[in-house]
Amino acid sequence: MDVMRAPWRMSYIDSYDENRRKNESTGHCIFCTYPKENNDEENLIVHRGRFAFVIINRFPYASGHLMIVPYRHTSIFQSLSDDETQELFFYAKKCVLLLERIYNADGFNLGMNIGHAAGAGIDAHLHLHLVPRWNGDTNFMSVTAETRVLPEALSVTREKILSSWEN
């Protein structure tokens, strides 16, 4: 039997509940702090707009898994201004085009998990997920071993997206 390893996932699994409790008690939100830092490469931010930014998911479901995030800290979808909503979906459209070009994706999952009950890992700050998909990509690993196998390092994903952003 072949063994596939995704060791970066274990730190996420082990720390998920602990980090959630810590973040809720301290008010720490990566979607608020990352844009304030001057460290886009480490924080995986690929683009900054006026009302929202685009970031690579550190624990992606597939290579190229992006999130489009409003700068304003809110968990209430209907509280988004028209400008915030327009920019979120403008970047979603642009990112679909980029990921089609970069990864030859056959389809996409686009959505928000609003609230903890809906599956939001960071439920205090809305964010829009964009996950590229390919015909036949349903992977037995996700079903049987709760593990995803990604063929590309996050730094490589970031470089590909950055180099294609303006084209």
N, C-alpha and C positions, 0 to 999 in steps of 0.2 A: 504494500500500500504506500502510495506517495503521501508525503506530509507537506502541506502548504502552511506557511506561517505568516501571520499578520500581527507581530508583537506590539505594534503601537496601539492596537485596540484594547489590550489588557489594561493599560494604564487608564484609559477612558472608562472601561467597565468598573475597575476597582475604585476609581475616584468619583464616579458619577454622583452617588448619593451624598458623599462627604462634601464635594464641591458645591452641590446644589444647596445644601444646608448652609455652608459658609457664605456663599454668594447671596443668599436670601437674607442672612443676618447682617452682613456688612454692606449690602446694597451694591456690591461689585457686579458690573455687567460688562462683559468683553465688548459688546456692541457699542457701549458708551466710551470705554477706556481706550480701545484700540485706535479709533480715529484721532484721539487726542495725542497719542504717542507719535513720535517721528521714527517709526519702525515698520513701515509697510511690508518690507520683505519678510521679516520674521512673523508678522501678524497676518500675512497672506492677503493683504488688501491689494487688489489689482486695479481699482479705479475709484476716484472720489468725485462725486457730483455735488450739486448745490444742496440737495435735500436727502440724498442717499449715497451709499457706497456699495461696491461689489467686493466680496471677499470669498476666498476658497474655503470650503468646509474642511476643517482640520481632521475630521473623522468622516470622510466621504463614503457615500453609497456606491459611487463609481468615479473613475477618473474624470475630472472636469466638473465635479459637483460644486456649484457656486451658490452663494446666497446674496440676495440684494436686500440691503438693510437701510431703513430710514435712520438718519442721525438722531431724531427725536425719540426719546425713550417712552414707548407706549406699548401696552399690550392690547389695546382696544382698536380693532381694525377700522371701525366706523369713525374713529377720532382722527384718522389721517386726513390731512388737508388735500385739496385737489392737486396742488403742486407736488406733494409727497407721493400721492397715488400715481400721478402721471409719470413722475421720474422713476418710480419703482418698475412700472410696466414698460417704460421706454428702455431701461437697462435690461429688463428681461428679454425683450425683443432683440436688442443688440447682442446679448449673450447667446441666445439661440442661434443667431447667424454665425457668431464666432465659433461656437462649439460644433456646428455643422461643418464649418470649414476646417477646423483643427482636427476633429475626431471622426468626421464622417458619421455622426450619430444618425440613427434611423428614426429616433423619436425622442421625446422628452417628458419627464414628469415635472410639473410646475405647480407649486402650492405652498400654503402656509398651514402650519399646525398651530391653531390659536387656542392657547390654554393647555395646562398640563394634561387634562383628560383627553385632549386631542392628540397627544403625543409630542408636544413641544418640549424639547430639551432645555431651551432657554425661553421660558414662557412669559417673562416680564417684558421682553422687547421683541416686537414683531420682526419677522424676517421671511423673505420669500425664497424658497428652495428651487433650484433649477438643476435637474439631474439628467444628463444625457443617457440615452438607452440605445441598445442595438438589438436587432432581431436575434432571438436565441440567447440573450444574455442572462436569462433567469438562471441563477447559479445555485446548484444544490448545496453549496457551502452555507449560504444564508439560511436555508431551511433546516439543514441537519446539524450544523455546527455553530450557528450564530456567528459566523465569520465571513468577512468579505475579502476577496483577494483582488488587490489593485495592482495593475502592471506598471504604474508610474509613480515616481516620487512627487510629493507636493511641490517641491521647488521647480521641478521640470514642468509641471502643469502651470505654475505661475508664470514661468518664462514664456511658454507657448501663448498664453492668453495675453500677456503684456505685449509681446511682439506683434500680435494680430490686432490689438485693440484699435489702432488708428487706421488700419488698412480697410 
